[in-house]
Amino acid sequence: MAIKFQYNKTALQQLNKQLKVRLRALPTLQSKEAALRMEVKKAKDQSDELLRKLNARMNEYETMVSLWGEFDNTLVAVKDVQMSVKKIAGVKIPMFDNVLYDVKEFSLFNKPAWFLNGIEIIQSLIKISLESEFYLYKMHLLDYARKKTTQKVNLYEKVQIPGYEEAISKIKRFLEDEENLSKSAQKIVKTRQQQKEVA
């Protein structure tokens, strides 16, 4: 990145300020990136674990497949999903709290006795599934934030900080050369004056 600057002390001061800001921010950004990377992995692991749990539970009930044909699917519906918001490394993430179900009334005399257990089974499977989806969504949000932070870290480390350092050294060299030329010119003038006074 070519940084635009002028060859004077004011520009040098401004570039030094910008460089200090970036050097101070870089460690914070690097820690944020590491924290986000760790949280992304945790969220993915939790989602995978919940999916394994869901598949295991589904396999448990595979022996009851013939019974599920009798079950009335309209008995249980999701009424509401309760969630809260948590900040992780400066990123707002929705957190799964609970699921509220709407269970329709039915006659215990007209339906098989296992319907009550069936309702509990369906509720637990829905809860596991929703929780897994929340962790997947959390993982995607955190991964997006991590990518943005990584881009900023790379911008600072590989582009801006070296660019500012290069610009500062160019200005310093220019100012030193200018000062040396000025001193040389003063010496020449002084020498000429001394020669005139002698003559």
NORNORMO-V916156 format. One record per helix or strand of 3 or more residues. SS is the DSSP state (H for helix, E for strand). FROM is the first residue (numbers start at 1). LEN is the number of residues. If there is no record, write none. Layout:
SS:FROM:LEN  SS:FROM:LEN
This chain:
H:9:60  H:73:3  E:76:13  E:91:13  H:115:84
